[in-house]
Amino acid sequence: MMAMDQFKIENYQRDKPGMAFPSWEPVPPEKCSLFRERIASQVELQPRVDSLVLLRKLSEISFDVTSFEPDSARPDLLKILQSLKIEPLKQVYINWYRYENIDKMTFLDLELHLDDIWYPASDDIDIFDDTLKWILSVTHYGIVRAVILKNSGVKSSLPSF
C-alpha cells in the first residue's frame, strides 16, 4: 500500500543529507474507494463507476488554470488555489493513479517540497482535501487544471495571473 515512490525518498535523502523526507502516509484502499465514490457522486456518476470513466468525466469538466515550463519552473500551489478562492485544509491528498493510490500529507509540506514529490517527467497528480469541493491537477507537461465539484460554492471562472 505504498504510493510515494521509494526512489523519491532516496533522492531526497541523497540530496539533503540529514534531513527527513516530509511526513506522509498512504491512504488505505478502502478510503481510496470512498473518495472515488464520493467524487463520482459529486459529478453525477454512479458511485462504483470504473475509475477510467471517472477520470474522463473529471477531465471533461476541468478547466485550465495556468501553465508553466516543467523543466524550469514549478507551480505555486497556494497562489493558484487563492486565485480560485480556495483555502485548502491543513491536510491534503495526492492522487497518483486513478484514485487507487493516494497519499496524505500537509499542504505546507507538499508546497514546500513539491520539487521532491512531483517529478514532471513522470507524474500527473491530483490534489484535494477532505471537503471534496475541488481538485487541482498538475500534469507532467506543465498544465494545471481545476475541477470545482458540485455544491462547492467555489467560483469556476478562470483566474487571472
Backbone as JSON Lines, residues from 0, in Angstrom:
{"i":0,"aa":"M","n":[0.83,-1.19,0.0],"ca":[0.0,0.0,0.0],"c":[0.87,1.26,0.0]}
{"i":1,"aa":"M","n":[1.96,1.23,-0.67],"ca":[2.84,2.39,-0.69],"c":[2.68,3.13,-2.02]}
{"i":2,"aa":"A","n":[2.26,4.39,-1.95],"ca":[2.07,5.16,-3.18],"c":[3.28,6.03,-3.5]}
{"i":3,"aa":"M","n":[3.85,6.69,-2.49],"ca":[5.01,7.55,-2.73],"c":[6.15,6.67,-3.23]}
{"i":4,"aa":"D","n":[6.73,7.06,-4.35],"ca":[7.82,6.27,-4.92],"c":[9.03,6.28,-4.0]}
{"i":5,"aa":"Q","n":[9.56,5.09,-3.74],"ca":[10.73,4.97,-2.86],"c":[11.93,5.74,-3.4]}
{"i":6,"aa":"F","n":[12.08,5.78,-4.72],"ca":[13.24,6.49,-5.29],"c":[13.19,7.98,-4.98]}
{"i":7,"aa":"K","n":[12.0,8.55,-4.81],"ca":[11.9,9.97,-4.46],"c":[12.43,10.21,-3.04]}
{"i":8,"aa":"I","n":[12.12,9.29,-2.16],"ca":[12.61,9.39,-0.78],"c":[14.13,9.23,-0.78]}
{"i":9,"aa":"E","n":[14.62,8.27,-1.54],"ca":[16.07,8.05,-1.61],"c":[16.79,9.25,-2.23]}
{"i":10,"aa":"N","n":[16.22,9.83,-3.29],"ca":[16.81,11.01,-3.92],"c":[16.85,12.18,-2.94]}
{"i":11,"aa":"Y","n":[15.78,12.35,-2.18],"ca":[15.71,13.43,-1.2],"c":[16.81,13.25,-0.14]}
{"i":12,"aa":"Q","n":[16.93,12.03,0.36],"ca":[17.93,11.76,1.4],"c":[19.35,11.93,0.86]}
{"i":13,"aa":"R","n":[19.57,11.6,-0.39],"ca":[20.88,11.78,-1.01],"c":[21.18,13.27,-1.2]}
{"i":14,"aa":"D","n":[20.17,14.02,-1.68],"ca":[20.37,15.44,-1.97],"c":[20.35,16.33,-0.74]}
{"i":15,"aa":"K","n":[19.72,15.85,0.32],"ca":[19.58,16.65,1.55],"c":[19.96,15.8,2.76]}
{"i":16,"aa":"P","n":[21.24,15.46,2.85],"ca":[21.68,14.58,3.94],"c":[21.29,15.14,5.31]}
{"i":17,"aa":"G","n":[20.84,14.24,6.15],"ca":[20.46,14.62,7.5],"c":[19.06,15.18,7.63]}
{"i":18,"aa":"M","n":[18.39,15.44,6.51],"ca":[17.01,15.95,6.57],"c":[16.04,14.81,6.29]}
{"i":19,"aa":"A","n":[14.96,14.81,7.01],"ca":[13.94,13.77,6.83],"c":[13.0,14.15,5.7]}
{"i":20,"aa":"F","n":[12.62,13.17,4.91],"ca":[11.63,13.38,3.87],"c":[10.34,13.85,4.54]}
{"i":21,"aa":"P","n":[9.59,14.74,3.9],"ca":[8.35,15.24,4.51],"c":[7.43,14.08,4.93]}
{"i":22,"aa":"S","n":[6.79,14.28,6.05],"ca":[5.89,13.26,6.58],"c":[4.7,13.05,5.64]}
{"i":23,"aa":"W","n":[4.38,11.81,5.39],"ca":[3.26,11.44,4.53],"c":[2.77,10.07,4.96]}
{"i":24,"aa":"E","n":[1.58,9.75,4.55],"ca":[1.07,8.41,4.82],"c":[0.21,7.94,3.66]}
{"i":25,"aa":"P","n":[0.33,6.68,3.31],"ca":[-0.53,6.15,2.25],"c":[-1.96,6.01,2.76]}
{"i":26,"aa":"V","n":[-2.9,6.26,1.88],"ca":[-4.31,6.13,2.21],"c":[-4.7,4.67,1.96]}
{"i":27,"aa":"P","n":[-5.35,4.04,2.95],"ca":[-5.76,2.64,2.77],"c":[-6.72,2.48,1.58]}
{"i":28,"aa":"P","n":[-6.68,1.32,0.94],"ca":[-7.54,1.09,-0.24],"c":[-9.02,1.36,0.01]}
{"i":29,"aa":"E","n":[-9.52,1.02,1.21],"ca":[-10.95,1.26,1.45],"c":[-11.28,2.74,1.48]}
{"i":30,"aa":"K","n":[-10.37,3.57,1.96],"ca":[-10.61,5.01,1.96],"c":[-10.46,5.57,0.54]}
{"i":31,"aa":"C","n":[-9.54,5.02,-0.25],"ca":[-9.43,5.42,-1.66],"c":[-10.76,5.16,-2.37]}
{"i":32,"aa":"S","n":[-11.35,4.0,-2.1],"ca":[-12.64,3.66,-2.7],"c":[-13.72,4.65,-2.3]}
{"i":33,"aa":"L","n":[-13.71,5.05,-1.03],"ca":[-14.69,6.04,-0.57],"c":[-14.5,7.37,-1.28]}
{"i":34,"aa":"F","n":[-13.25,7.8,-1.46],"ca":[-13.0,9.03,-2.2],"c":[-13.54,8.92,-3.63]}
{"i":35,"aa":"R","n":[-13.23,7.81,-4.31],"ca":[-13.72,7.62,-5.69],"c":[-15.24,7.69,-5.73]}
{"i":36,"aa":"E","n":[-15.89,7.03,-4.79],"ca":[-17.35,7.01,-4.77],"c":[-17.92,8.4,-4.5]}
{"i":37,"aa":"R","n":[-17.35,9.12,-3.56],"ca":[-17.84,10.47,-3.24],"c":[-17.61,11.42,-4.41]}
{"i":38,"aa":"I","n":[-16.45,11.34,-5.05],"ca":[-16.18,12.2,-6.2],"c":[-17.11,11.85,-7.35]}
{"i":39,"aa":"A","n":[-17.3,10.56,-7.6],"ca":[-18.2,10.14,-8.67],"c":[-19.61,10.68,-8.43]}
{"i":40,"aa":"S","n":[-20.1,10.6,-7.21],"ca":[-21.43,11.13,-6.9],"c":[-21.49,12.63,-7.14]}
{"i":41,"aa":"Q","n":[-20.41,13.33,-6.8],"ca":[-20.37,14.79,-6.99],"c":[-20.47,15.17,-8.47]}
{"i":42,"aa":"V","n":[-19.98,14.31,-9.35],"ca":[-20.02,14.62,-10.79],"c":[-21.12,13.84,-11.5]}
{"i":43,"aa":"E","n":[-22.09,13.37,-10.72],"ca":[-23.29,12.71,-11.21],"c":[-23.01,11.42,-11.97]}
{"i":44,"aa":"L","n":[-22.08,10.64,-11.44],"ca":[-21.83,9.29,-11.93],"c":[-22.23,8.31,-10.84]}
{"i":45,"aa":"Q","n":[-22.41,7.07,-11.23],"ca":[-22.7,6.04,-10.24],"c":[-21.51,5.91,-9.28]}
{"i":46,"aa":"P","n":[-21.76,5.74,-7.99],"ca":[-20.66,5.69,-7.02],"c":[-19.58,4.66,-7.33]}
{"i":47,"aa":"R","n":[-19.95,3.52,-7.86],"ca":[-18.95,2.48,-8.12],"c":[-18.54,2.42,-9.58]}
{"i":48,"aa":"V","n":[-18.51,3.57,-10.21],"ca":[-18.14,3.67,-11.61],"c":[-16.67,3.26,-11.79]}
{"i":49,"aa":"D","n":[-16.34,2.77,-12.97],"ca":[-14.97,2.44,-13.29],"c":[-14.09,3.69,-13.16]}
{"i":50,"aa":"S","n":[-12.89,3.52,-12.62],"ca":[-12.04,4.68,-12.36],"c":[-11.66,5.41,-13.65]}
{"i":51,"aa":"L","n":[-11.53,4.73,-14.77],"ca":[-11.23,5.41,-16.04],"c":[-12.39,6.29,-16.48]}
{"i":52,"aa":"V","n":[-13.6,5.84,-16.27],"ca":[-14.78,6.65,-16.6],"c":[-14.79,7.9,-15.72]}
{"i":53,"aa":"L","n":[-14.47,7.72,-14.45],"ca":[-14.4,8.87,-13.54],"c":[-13.34,9.87,-14.01]}
{"i":54,"aa":"L","n":[-12.16,9.37,-14.37],"ca":[-11.09,10.26,-14.84],"c":[-11.5,11.02,-16.09]}
{"i":55,"aa":"R","n":[-12.17,10.35,-17.01],"ca":[-12.64,11.02,-18.23],"c":[-13.63,12.13,-17.9]}
{"i":56,"aa":"K","n":[-14.54,11.83,-16.99],"ca":[-15.54,12.83,-16.59],"c":[-14.86,14.03,-15.94]}
{"i":57,"aa":"L","n":[-13.91,13.78,-15.05],"ca":[-13.2,14.88,-14.4],"c":[-12.44,15.72,-15.44]}
{"i":58,"aa":"S","n":[-11.87,15.06,-16.41],"ca":[-11.15,15.78,-17.47],"c":[-12.11,16.66,-18.27]}
{"i":59,"aa":"E","n":[-13.31,16.15,-18.55],"ca":[-14.31,16.9,-19.31],"c":[-14.74,18.17,-18.59]}
{"i":60,"aa":"I","n":[-14.85,18.11,-17.27],"ca":[-15.38,19.26,-16.53],"c":[-14.28,20.13,-15.92]}
{"i":61,"aa":"S","n":[-13.04,19.78,-16.14],"ca":[-11.95,20.58,-15.59],"c":[-11.66,21.75,-16.52]}
{"i":62,"aa":"F","n":[-10.97,22.75,-15.99],"ca":[-10.58,23.9,-16.79],"c":[-9.13,24.24,-16.49]}
{"i":63,"aa":"D","n":[-8.45,24.77,-17.5],"ca":[-7.06,25.17,-17.34],"c":[-6.98,26.37,-16.42]}
{"i":64,"aa":"V","n":[-6.03,26.32,-15.49],"ca":[-5.81,27.42,-14.57],"c":[-4.55,28.18,-14.96]}
{"i":65,"aa":"T","n":[-3.49,27.45,-15.24],"ca":[-2.23,28.07,-15.64],"c":[-1.36,27.03,-16.32]}
{"i":66,"aa":"S","n":[-0.29,27.49,-16.9],"ca":[0.7,26.59,-17.47],"c":[2.08,27.1,-17.07]}
{"i":67,"aa":"F","n":[3.04,26.22,-17.15],"ca":[4.41,26.55,-16.77],"c":[5.34,25.61,-17.51]}
{"i":68,"aa":"E","n":[6.6,25.96,-17.54],"ca":[7.62,25.12,-18.18],"c":[8.13,24.14,-17.14]}
{"i":69,"aa":"P","n":[7.74,22.86,-17.2],"ca":[8.07,21.92,-16.13],"c":[9.57,21.75,-15.86]}
{"i":70,"aa":"D","n":[10.4,21.97,-16.87],"ca":[11.84,21.78,-16.65],"c":[12.48,22.94,-15.9]}
{"i":71,"aa":"S","n":[11.83,24.09,-15.87],"ca":[12.46,25.25,-15.25],"c":[11.63,25.93,-14.17]}
{"i":72,"aa":"A","n":[10.38,25.57,-14.04],"ca":[9.51,26.24,-13.07],"c":[8.6,25.22,-12.4]}
{"i":73,"aa":"R","n":[8.07,25.61,-11.27],"ca":[7.1,24.79,-10.55],"c":[5.87,25.64,-10.27]}
{"i":74,"aa":"P","n":[4.71,25.03,-10.28],"ca":[3.51,25.82,-9.99],"c":[3.5,26.26,-8.52]}
{"i":75,"aa":"D","n":[3.0,27.45,-8.28],"ca":[2.81,27.95,-6.92],"c":[1.41,27.53,-6.49]}
{"i":76,"aa":"L","n":[1.33,26.4,-5.81],"ca":[0.04,25.82,-5.48],"c":[-0.83,26.75,-4.65]}
{"i":77,"aa":"L","n":[-0.25,27.4,-3.67],"ca":[-1.04,28.3,-2.82],"c":[-1.6,29.45,-3.63]}
{"i":78,"aa":"K","n":[-0.79,30.06,-4.48],"ca":[-1.24,31.18,-5.31],"c":[-2.37,30.73,-6.24]}
{"i":79,"aa":"I","n":[-2.22,29.55,-6.81],"ca":[-3.25,29.03,-7.71],"c":[-4.55,28.82,-6.96]}
{"i":80,"aa":"L","n":[-4.48,28.18,-5.8],"ca":[-5.7,27.94,-5.02],"c":[-6.32,29.25,-4.56]}
{"i":81,"aa":"Q","n":[-5.51,30.21,-4.15],"ca":[-6.03,31.5,-3.72],"c":[-6.75,32.2,-4.88]}
{"i":82,"aa":"S","n":[-6.21,32.06,-6.1],"ca":[-6.85,32.69,-7.26],"c":[-8.23,32.09,-7.52]}
{"i":83,"aa":"L","n":[-8.43,30.87,-7.07],"ca":[-9.72,30.19,-7.22],"c":[-10.61,30.38,-5.99]}
{"i":84,"aa":"K","n":[-10.13,31.18,-5.04],"ca":[-10.85,31.41,-3.78],"c":[-11.0,30.13,-2.97]}
{"i":85,"aa":"I","n":[-9.96,29.3,-3.01],"ca":[-9.95,28.03,-2.28],"c":[-8.9,28.12,-1.19]}
{"i":86,"aa":"E","n":[-9.3,27.78,0.01],"ca":[-8.36,27.69,1.12],"c":[-8.26,26.21,1.49]}
{"i":87,"aa":"P","n":[-7.15,25.58,1.14],"ca":[-7.06,24.14,1.42],"c":[-6.99,23.88,2.92]}
{"i":88,"aa":"L","n":[-7.5,22.74,3.31],"ca":[-7.36,22.31,4.69],"c":[-5.89,22.01,4.96]}
{"i":89,"aa":"K","n":[-5.55,21.86,6.21],"ca":[-4.15,21.59,6.58],"c":[-3.63,20.33,5.91]}
{"i":90,"aa":"Q","n":[-4.43,19.28,5.89],"ca":[-4.06,18.01,5.27],"c":[-4.68,17.92,3.88]}
{"i":91,"aa":"V","n":[-3.87,17.5,2.91],"ca":[-4.38,17.28,1.56],"c":[-4.0,15.87,1.11]}
{"i":92,"aa":"Y","n":[-4.6,15.49,0.01],"ca":[-4.35,14.18,-0.57],"c":[-3.72,14.36,-1.94]}
{"i":93,"aa":"I","n":[-2.84,13.44,-2.27],"ca":[-2.2,13.42,-3.58],"c":[-2.61,12.11,-4.25]}
{"i":94,"aa":"N","n":[-3.35,12.23,-5.33],"ca":[-3.74,11.06,-6.09],"c":[-2.67,10.81,-7.15]}
{"i":95,"aa":"W","n":[-2.13,9.6,-7.11],"ca":[-1.07,9.23,-8.05],"c":[-1.61,8.43,-9.23]}
{"i":96,"aa":"Y","n":[-2.7,7.71,-9.01],"ca":[-3.16,6.8,-10.07],"c":[-4.62,6.42,-9.84]}
{"i":97,"aa":"R","n":[-5.49,6.92,-10.69],"ca":[-6.9,6.51,-10.76],"c":[-7.64,6.53,-9.42]}
{"i":98,"aa":"Y","n":[-7.23,7.33,-8.52],"ca":[-7.81,7.38,-7.18],"c":[-7.75,6.02,-6.49]}
{"i":99,"aa":"E","n":[-6.71,5.29,-6.85],"ca":[-6.43,4.0,-6.22],"c":[-5.15,4.04,-5.39]}
{"i":100,"aa":"N","n":[-4.26,4.97,-5.72],"ca":[-3.01,5.18,-4.98],"c":[-2.97,6.63,-4.54]}
{"i":101,"aa":"I","n":[-3.25,6.85,-3.27],"ca":[-3.36,8.2,-2.74],"c":[-2.5,8.3,-1.49]}
{"i":102,"aa":"D","n":[-1.82,9.44,-1.36],"ca":[-1.06,9.74,-0.15],"c":[-1.67,10.96,0.53]}
{"i":103,"aa":"K","n":[-1.45,11.05,1.84],"ca":[-1.92,12.18,2.63],"c":[-0.7,12.87,3.23]}
{"i":104,"aa":"M","n":[-0.69,14.2,3.15],"ca":[0.37,14.98,3.79],"c":[-0.15,16.4,4.02]}
{"i":105,"aa":"T","n":[0.63,17.2,4.73],"ca":[0.18,18.58,4.93],"c":[0.36,19.35,3.63]}
{"i":106,"aa":"F","n":[-0.54,20.31,3.43],"ca":[-0.42,21.15,2.25],"c":[0.89,21.91,2.29]}
{"i":107,"aa":"L","n":[1.3,22.36,3.46],"ca":[2.55,23.11,3.59],"c":[3.73,22.27,3.13]}
{"i":108,"aa":"D","n":[3.8,20.99,3.55],"ca":[4.89,20.12,3.11],"c":[4.84,19.9,1.6]}
{"i":109,"aa":"L","n":[3.65,19.69,1.07],"ca":[3.52,19.5,-0.38],"c":[4.03,20.73,-1.12]}
{"i":110,"aa":"E","n":[3.6,21.89,-0.66],"ca":[4.0,23.13,-1.31],"c":[5.51,23.37,-1.19]}
{"i":111,"aa":"L","n":[6.05,23.17,0.0],"ca":[7.48,23.42,0.22],"c":[8.39,22.41,-0.48]}
{"i":112,"aa":"H","n":[7.9,21.2,-0.66],"ca":[8.73,20.12,-1.2],"c":[8.2,19.57,-2.52]}
{"i":113,"aa":"L","n":[7.45,20.39,-3.23],"ca":[6.87,19.93,-4.5],"c":[7.93,19.38,-5.44]}
{"i":114,"aa":"D","n":[9.09,20.02,-5.48],"ca":[10.17,19.54,-6.36],"c":[10.62,18.13,-6.02]}
{"i":115,"aa":"D","n":[10.49,17.75,-4.76],"ca":[10.92,16.43,-4.31],"c":[9.82,15.38,-4.42]}
{"i":116,"aa":"I","n":[8.58,15.83,-4.58],"ca":[7.43,14.93,-4.58],"c":[6.88,14.73,-5.99]}
{"i":117,"aa":"W","n":[6.74,15.83,-6.74],"ca":[6.18,15.77,-8.09],"c":[7.33,15.86,-9.1]}
{"i":118,"aa":"Y","n":[7.47,14.82,-9.89],"ca":[8.51,14.78,-10.92],"c":[7.85,15.03,-12.28]}
{"i":119,"aa":"P","n":[8.19,16.15,-12.94],"ca":[7.5,16.49,-14.17],"c":[7.68,15.49,-15.3]}
{"i":120,"aa":"A","n":[8.75,14.74,-15.29],"ca":[8.96,13.77,-16.37],"c":[7.99,12.6,-16.3]}
{"i":121,"aa":"S","n":[7.45,12.34,-15.12],"ca":[6.66,11.13,-14.98],"c":[5.34,11.27,-14.25]}
{"i":122,"aa":"D","n":[5.12,12.35,-13.53],"ca":[3.96,12.42,-12.64],"c":[2.86,13.34,-13.12]}
{"i":123,"aa":"D","n":[1.66,12.82,-13.1],"ca":[0.43,13.61,-13.16],"c":[-0.21,13.4,-11.8]}
{"i":124,"aa":"I","n":[-0.46,14.47,-11.08],"ca":[-1.06,14.32,-9.75],"c":[-2.33,15.13,-9.65]}
{"i":125,"aa":"D","n":[-3.2,14.67,-8.77],"ca":[-4.4,15.39,-8.41],"c":[-4.31,15.67,-6.92]}
{"i":126,"aa":"I","n":[-4.64,16.89,-6.53],"ca":[-4.57,17.3,-5.14],"c":[-5.98,17.7,-4.72]}
{"i":127,"aa":"F","n":[-6.39,17.27,-3.54],"ca":[-7.7,17.62,-3.0],"c":[-7.64,17.5,-1.49]}
{"i":128,"aa":"D","n":[-8.69,17.95,-0.83],"ca":[-8.73,17.79,0.63],"c":[-10.04,17.12,1.03]}
{"i":129,"aa":"D","n":[-10.26,17.0,2.33],"ca":[-11.45,16.29,2.83],"c":[-12.77,16.95,2.48]}
{"i":130,"aa":"T","n":[-12.74,18.21,2.07],"ca":[-14.0,18.87,1.7],"c":[-14.56,18.29,0.4]}
{"i":131,"aa":"L","n":[-13.67,17.77,-0.44],"ca":[-14.04,17.28,-1.78],"c":[-14.85,18.32,-2.55]}
{"i":132,"aa":"K","n":[-14.44,19.58,-2.41],"ca":[-15.07,20.67,-3.16],"c":[-14.26,21.03,-4.39]}
{"i":133,"aa":"W","n":[-13.03,20.6,-4.45],"ca":[-12.13,20.99,-5.53],"c":[-11.08,19.9,-5.74]}
{"i":134,"aa":"I","n":[-10.56,19.88,-6.96],"ca":[-9.43,19.01,-7.31],"c":[-8.52,19.85,-8.19]}
{"i":135,"aa":"L","n":[-7.26,19.88,-7.83],"ca":[-6.27,20.58,-8.63],"c":[-5.38,19.51,-9.26]}
{"i":136,"aa":"S","n":[-5.27,19.53,-10.57],"ca":[-4.45,18.55,-11.29],"c":[-3.21,19.23,-11.85]}
{"i":137,"aa":"V","n":[-2.07,18.62,-11.61],"ca":[-0.8,19.12,-12.13],"c":[-0.27,18.04,-13.07]}
{"i":138,"aa":"T","n":[-0.13,18.39,-14.35],"ca":[0.29,17.41,-15.34],"c":[1.81,17.4,-15.5]}
{"i":139,"aa":"H","n":[2.3,16.32,-16.05],"ca":[3.74,16.2,-16.29],"c":[4.22,17.15,-17.39]}
{"i":140,"aa":"Y","n":[3.31,17.67,-18.19],"ca":[3.7,18.55,-19.29],"c":[3.45,20.03,-18.99]}
{"i":141,"aa":"G","n":[3.12,20.37,-17.72],"ca":[3.1,21.76,-17.32],"c":[1.77,22.49,-17.38]}
{"i":142,"aa":"I","n":[0.69,21.78,-17.29],"ca":[-0.63,22.41,-17.24],"c":[-1.23,22.13,-15.86]}
{"i":143,"aa":"V","n":[-1.81,23.16,-15.26],"ca":[-2.56,22.98,-14.01],"c":[-4.02,23.18,-14.35]}
{"i":144,"aa":"R","n":[-4.82,22.2,-13.98],"ca":[-6.26,22.22,-14.25],"c":[-7.0,22.12,-12.93]}
{"i":145,"aa":"A","n":[-8.22,22.61,-12.91],"ca":[-9.03,22.54,-11.69],"c":[-10.4,21.98,-12.02]}
{"i":146,"aa":"V","n":[-10.95,21.31,-11.04],"ca":[-12.34,20.87,-11.09],"c":[-12.99,21.43,-9.83]}
{"i":147,"aa":"I","n":[-14.09,22.11,-10.01],"ca":[-14.88,22.57,-8.89],"c":[-16.08,21.63,-8.81]}
{"i":148,"aa":"L","n":[-16.18,20.94,-7.7],"ca":[-17.2,19.91,-7.58],"c":[-18.54,20.5,-7.16]}
{"i":149,"aa":"K","n":[-19.58,19.78,-7.48],"ca":[-20.97,20.17,-7.26],"c":[-21.21,20.7,-5.85]}
{"i":150,"aa":"N","n":[-22.01,21.75,-5.78],"ca":[-22.41,22.34,-4.49],"c":[-21.23,22.82,-3.66]}
{"i":151,"aa":"S","n":[-20.14,23.19,-4.32],"ca":[-18.97,23.6,-3.57],"c":[-19.0,25.07,-3.18]}
{"i":152,"aa":"G","n":[-19.73,25.89,-3.93],"ca":[-19.75,27.31,-3.64],"c":[-18.51,28.04,-4.12]}
{"i":153,"aa":"V","n":[-17.59,27.35,-4.79],"ca":[-16.36,27.95,-5.28],"c":[-16.58,28.4,-6.71]}
{"i":154,"aa":"K","n":[-16.09,29.59,-7.05],"ca":[-16.22,30.1,-8.41],"c":[-15.42,29.22,-9.38]}
{"i":155,"aa":"S","n":[-15.97,28.98,-10.55],"ca":[-15.24,28.19,-11.54],"c":[-14.71,29.05,-12.68]}
{"i":156,"aa":"S","n":[-14.71,30.36,-12.51],"ca":[-14.17,31.2,-13.57],"c":[-12.65,31.13,-13.57]}
{"i":157,"aa":"L","n":[-12.07,31.41,-14.71],"ca":[-10.63,31.37,-14.83],"c":[-9.99,32.51,-14.05]}
{"i":158,"aa":"P","n":[-8.97,32.21,-13.28],"ca":[-8.3,33.26,-12.52],"c":[-7.37,34.06,-13.43]}
{"i":159,"aa":"S","n":[-6.97,35.22,-12.96],"ca":[-6.0,36.0,-13.72],"c":[-4.67,35.92,-13.02]}
{"i":160,"aa":"F","n":[-3.62,35.64,-13.8],"ca":[-2.26,35.55,-13.25],"c":[-1.44,36.67,-13.79]}
